């Protein structure tokens, strides 16, 4: 490692130790302790905003984005060091954002300069919360069959239709949305639009899940006016943007397999437990988690170097999903009957059980596990007939 990187590590470590509040050095205990930002953010603890503001000022919510767009302008090596030092100190992620994990990379690749300057700095500072308008009641795995339409009205588009499973649509400020602008072709008739969820004609309806929570919504568009400048890339070329963004979404979901809080809790359970079978299962999980972390690091390095296989996000998404589901199943097993308790303060209102039930959606969202396995079989393993 060069002397410059050693100096950067020392400076980064000192800054994090001085600026990350002690309360932000423990895993979030519930959804409310996760920082999403937005126009009207709600913080369970005031230090969430302190931590977000401090990281946002340095551009370290998106350290590898260009500084012109609100990022930190760090190199891949510097970004890796920052992540390592945050992990060493157990710093929380200062900002969870679909803008960061999905829309931002797509805008960096396909957006106009005006679109980048308008949206990326707000994403980096956590000022706008985004949601994703992809799936529809009759267009899930067959996403290219979507029917939500955008009619060209001269100076604007008029959007009509419905989306489903729109995560946090009822709390989001803006949406990135796939719409049909040509009905004569399938993939070639889709465009990618951005618009404000406060626009007239937009409404949402939460969907109650088996976890008892409602993070997903039905989203309805009734003659919603969208300015022409909110079209990303070219008209009828939205499928290119959609595919690129899905790769980043699958990378994000694969990260569930690396969540630190669950692994720490499992280690505690293994140390305290007397069931040899459960201890063996936890040990196997730890080995697989370490292997997945190593594979993830290798994939990220390849991605930054432009050497990653286009189908690798499917592999990462599938295995990360299975790992996350296994972790929560083991946590429930380690907790015994007490882990099933649903309402009391002692269980943080059933946080463990609700999180376990929530993981069942991991194998559906971002592309079903069956679809990911098909992609892996065809594009990585090159199996005949796949």
Secondary structure by P-SEA (a helix, b strand, c coil): ccaaaaaaaaaaaaaaaacccccccccccccccccccccccccccaaaaaaaaaaaaacccccccccccccccccaaaaaaaaaaaaaacccccccccccccaaaaaaccccaaaaaacaaaaaaccbbbbbcccccccccccccccccccccccbbbbbbccccccccccccccccccccccccccccbbbbbbbcccccbbbbbbbcccccccbbbbbbccccccccccccccccaaaaaaaaaaaaaaaaaacccccaaaaaaaaaaaacccaaaaaaaaaaaaaaaaaaaaaaaaaaaaaacccccaaaaaaaaaaaaaaaaaaaaaaaaaccccccccccccccaaaaaaaaaacccccccccaaaaaaaaaccccccccc
